[in-house]
Amino acid sequence: MLGWILALLAIAAIAALFGLNKISGIALTGAKILIVVALVLLILIALGIVAIA
């Protein structure tokens, strides 16, 4: 999941450099959503609610 987050952030940065604001915004929104999902999973794992098999 970290790989997807970094890829989306890189796409957002490159698109912003070329002035492609719509693509940059979409990539940044996707990265934000994945960051929230990763943080929620990390908290659930830390509390022992979710176990990774």
QUILIN-V9534 format. One line per field, one symbol per residue. burial: I if it has 16 or more other C-alpha atoms within 10 Angstrom, else O. A space follows every 50 residues. Layout:
BEGIN
burial=???
END
This chain:
BEGIN
burial=OOOOIOOIIIIIIOIOOOOOOOIIIOIIOIIOOIIOOOOOOOOOOOOOOO OOO
END
